[in-house]
Amino acid sequence: MVVSSLADDIVDSMNPRDPDHDGVAEDRGPLGSSGEDLEPFLPEEEREKRRKSAKHVRWAINVSLESRELGNQTNDF
């Protein structure tokens, strides 16, 4: 579903339009005008899933760092 929702925007962005034929692409398509950020084109449920995943990743990294720090402290004694 995500792939099909992004496909048209990506294809449009790869084919910039030059309506006045002066060699300068005036319309780079939706992906080009978004700074090549795909996030705005994703469905809301996919964006929410990515936000939750990012939160879990940060939590897991913090737990890992804390456990490593505690492991280093026990070796110091």
N, C-alpha and C positions, 0 to 999 in steps of 0.2 A: 504494500500500500504506500509506504514512504517513497519507494523508488518510482512508482507510477505518478505520484503527486509532484515529484521534482523533475521528472524527465522533460516535460515541455519547457519549463523555465531554463533548464540547463541547455537544451538544444537551441532555444531562442538566443541565449547568451553567447553561444558559439558562432552565431551567424549575425553579426552586427549589421544593422540596417543603415544605409546611406541614401536617404530619400532624394537628396538634391544632386547626387552623383559627383560630389566634389572630392572624393577620396578620403573624407573624414567621416568616421562612423558617428552619427549623431545619437543613435539609439542602440545602446549595447545590450538591451534586453534587461529583464528584471534582475538577473544574477549580477550583471555588471554594475548596475546602479545600486546594488545592496552592499557594495564593497566585497563581493564574493563570499558573503556570509550566508550559509544555507539555513541557519536557524529560523529566519522569518518565513521560509517556505514550507517548513514542516507542519504537519497537523498538530493541533493543540495537545492531543494525548501523547504524541511522540515527544514534544517539548517537555511536558510534565514528567514523562518517564526518564528523560535525560537529566532533568534537574534532580530528581530523586537519586538517580545513579551517581551523579556527581557528589551529592551529599554523603552517600554511603562510602564513596571512595575516600573523601576527606576524612571521614570518621575512621575508616580502616587504617589510613596512613597515620593518623594521630595515635591510635592504639598501638600500632607497630613501633612508632618512635618512642612512646612512653615505655613499652615493654623492653625495648632495647636499652633505654636509659636506666631502667630499674635493674636490668641484667648487668650493666656496667657498674652500677653502684655496689652490687653485692660482690663483685670481683675485687673492688678496691679495699675491702676489709681484710 
